Every structure is written in C-alpha cells, then in structure tokens.
Amino acid sequence: MALKGVKVLEFVGLAPAPFCGMILSDFGATITRIDKTPQNSLDTLKNGKRNIALNLKHQEGRNIVRDLCKKSDVLIEPYRPGIMEKLGLGPDILMKDNPRLIYARLTGFGQSGPLAQRAGHDINYVAMSGVLSFLGRKSEKPTAPINLLADFAGGGLLCAFGILAALLARQNTGRGQIVDTSMVEGAAYVASFLTRSQTLPIWGKDRGENMLDTGAFFYDTYETKDGKFMSVGCLEHQFFETMVKTLGLEGKLTQFDDNEKGRKILEETFRGRTQKEWSEMFEKTDSCVFPVLHWTEAPDHAHNKVRGAFVNKNDTEEVIVPNPAPKLSDTPGLSSVLSDSKDEWQNIQEILGEIDYDVEKMKLLVENGVVLTTKKGKL
C-alpha cells in the first residue's frame, strides 16, 4: 500500500480529523488515535486505527505523547489554537524532539486571524468562505450541502493532501513542517472553479438562476411516477437532443425554450414513468440522464458492483461503505472497514511497546489513571 510504514498520531475530534486519518489509513498508514475516553461511540471513522485513551492532564500522559511523536511521521490535531501549547505538546516542542515530524493542525478558521479562537461548524465555515452564497434555488435561502463541503472536502481531504505534500517535501529537505488547514479556506479552495469562472456566460445571475445551480431546466432533477427522481445534466446540445428524442418530445422542446416552459414539460413527462422504466430507457443512450439512487441502492447498481465502488466486511453487514478512491494500479488502498479490531489491552501493549515501555510499566500507568480503559481495577 502506498503509505505503508508511515506512522500517524491522530488526536480525536469531530468528523474532519477522523476522516483525514481514515484516508491515510485506507492507503496504508498506521494510525494511532489519542482519545480522551476509552469509549468513543461517536467516531464512526475509526476502523483500521489503533486506539489509546490518555489522561493528558497528567504529566505522564503528555510524556507518552512526546515519546510516540519521536517515532512518528505525522501528528493530526483538531483543537483551537493554543490548546496543544498549553499541554506542552505544541509544534515548538514536538518538532524539536523530532525535526522530521509533520504537524497537521485542522481547524475552522486556521491558526491566526481575529476568528481563530471562535467556535463554528461546517455551515458557518462555508458561509464565511463565500461559497454558501452560491448554493440554493431561486428565491430561496442559501442551502448548506449537509456538512460535506467544509468538514470533509475543505477540511479532512485537503488536510490529508497537505500531509502528503509535506511528506514528499521532507524527502528533499529532511525536515517536517506545520500543515495549517483552515476549513474556511479549504471550502473556498474547493470552490475555485466557481469564483474563477464568474466571467463565463454560465454565471452572471442571482443564486438559482444560472446554468449549474438549478437555473436551467436541462440541469436539474425530476420526480418520477413512483416518487423517485432522475438527474438531468444535458448541457451540451447533442446530449439535450438525445434526451428529447428518448422522452418523445421532438418538436415540443428545445434547449433555448423559456426555463419555466422547459421545466414544466420535463416535470410532466418524467412523472409519466417510474424511475426504473426511465433508467432502462436511458441506459441505451448517451444523454447525461441517470437515476438519483438512494444511498442504500448505490452499492447494488451494476456499474458500481463491477467497479467495486463499495465494500462490506461480510454478507451480514447492514452498512456498506465506499471503497478507497482513487484506485491506484500498483499500491491500491484497502478499506479500513475490513480491518479486524483489537481489544484495549492489545492496543495498549502494541502502542506503548513501540516506545519501549514494558508490561509492568503499562499496568502501572493504567492503575494510576494515565492510560484510561473500560476495565476497573488491575489488568
């Protein structure tokens, strides 16, 4: 696997940092989660990672982190600026211990600026990036795309890219560096096409009135007879004409028709058949019309099955997850959901054994409340 041999410490936080760690894990890195409690049911992205819960208020807990960092390549931390410094675990100390360490900081507003200490969530970061102003239908309020744009795309994914860039640079310089990931800046960067293309004719109108933001009737979704939906993306003339022919609307609809007229015709037409019926008809064409699959249906689509786009650990798994992407021809990723989990004591022994702690010292750390476990009393 591409990142085999890379050791990463991930300080547990909300979705962005675990996603960043998941990406690195899926492509072969060894991820050690530094948790605050021995049980963290909210982190659904922890498969394939080792876990140890440490009391960082205790000096010995902080010493463990320092010792681990001396033998690690990457540290991922999602806290507000200054938190790690107060713990004595800031980059000035840890990168002095290990000059090759990549210190990745993942926050909403970045490490500097007047908002650096402010709390926020995805919707706030997308709002501050300017991107939220693009999203939504005509005459409606801006609509946040769940928490995908800032948390995962602008946050976790770009942080992983920054880490990989820093690892590559280290091959030439021999030095680690700080990766300062701001989800506001990440969301803005992901939306580079939107801002750089404003002079093109596809923009120029208010939200929801442009070609790609539901302002065009030939780039939208339409309900079918059975209450499901089809996606229409017929931007190019040849695709539009193929769609019109498949729908039996020749002579009744052109790409230059008024949007209200075009949308009304397509709404009425698509309601005439079920999603399955339309899908079977359009599968024989090249017209940029596809079903809007429910997320539970996507793994069973023939194309996704052939590509191996989704995976489950065994046939009894209820939740099927996406396989790592992109696919590498020589060193492909492997979904962390396929990894077998180890119990607490196995994790503790493996992690602390790598920094030369013997079993008796490990047990003492547990008894003294430095290493936290779900078990009461002595191990």
Secondary structure, 3 states (H helix, E strand, C coil): CCCCCCEEEEECCCCHHHHHHHHHHHCCCEEEEEECCCCCCCCCCCCCCEEEEECCCCHHHHHHHHHHHHCCCEEEECCCCCHHHHCCCCHHHHHHHCCCCEEEEEECCCCCCCCCCCCCCHHHHHHHHCHHHHCCCCCCCCCCCCCHHHHHHHHHHHHHHHHHHHHHHHHHHCCCCEEEEEHHHHHHHHCHHHHHCCCCCCCCCCCCCCCCCCCCCCEEEEECCCCCEEEEECCCHHHHHHHHHHHCCCCCCCCCCCHHHHHHHHHHHHCCCCHHHHHHHHCCCCCCEEECCCCCCHHHCHHHHHHCCEECCCCCCCCCEECCCCCCCCCCCCCHHHCCCCCHHHHHHHHHHCCCCCHHHHHHHHHCCCEECCCCCCC
